């Protein structure tokens, strides 16, 4: 994996200033790598980040018979032999259990290539249940025999067939499973209540370049007409909207200004508006976006939602930003029921945050009347303090760095591999902005 250093010592910083270029997101590049399994020739994903999840996905693909190579920001995935003499293995080794969420997306491609599949249980950050029910139901609707066991998921199908699929919730992962499975199924698939996140659209466009017939229709509907074969393709990934927002927040939290290059404005519309409502001054060109707050920031109430709402992965840096805004802010998480698992680490750093099982700061959500702690009230301006904390996940890890940057003394952050799994060269990026970090 890229960068497995476990500990950073973060020194309190003055204002973070400078320019940051963001590459494609880990959530986009890894899904494109899975899509490349379906091509009868090499596919190249350009502007890929150097993150641990790419290494994990590359290792999985190599284990089942694909050739993966990297050159700078390019990742190329190719069948080890022509499709007529395929050496693809249908089993993803159990050694990859729990490392990330990619294995379940490989089921559809493996069924098309071998007629059977076994993938280990999904993993990723501990942010709540990641049920496979939607994936399994979709695969069964397409004609696969699917069994979920304690070690993983087994599937068989001599052929997949088009179907009408209605998702109970616009799940990103389940939408991607349908796309990756239906593009070579026989007949038409109509997917309703699909996720429409930019990374999902990006995957659909990549599949279209490979020769898939896909229509993105209104009202969260995707229509896919199966084709018998797909070819290799190439695509440049747009900049990661999660990284872009995180670095914009880094500038604001430290009373500095970070100029972010490479992420189109249309990927940050809701985030930009939220920062503006808090009093930030936003400057936007075709090349970069920057945010500053010379007069300080004010409190806000935000609830996360599926796209085009406020993204769940934006809320962790926002939480730290709230601690440096004047007044009481409210955060209501509606996507994952355990997303606030990182709050204790921020509390150790002095963030004044209180969590609740109630729906605050927005309409009642699907976690209403449950025991799920999914809302928070944040007091600003909080005086943050240095601490020794362990990071539970990738986004929370980045946010802890931001809190440590404005603390009163140095902090020791453990579990830094989480950040390096999801952000492109974060140590170097922070150093370029003026933050002093020592590897432990």
Order of alpha helices (4+ residues) and beta strands (2+ residues): beta-beta-alpha-beta-alpha-beta-beta-alpha-beta-alpha-beta-beta-beta-alpha-beta-alpha-beta-beta-beta-alpha-beta-alpha-beta-beta-beta-alpha-beta-alpha-beta-beta-beta-alpha-beta-alpha-alpha-beta
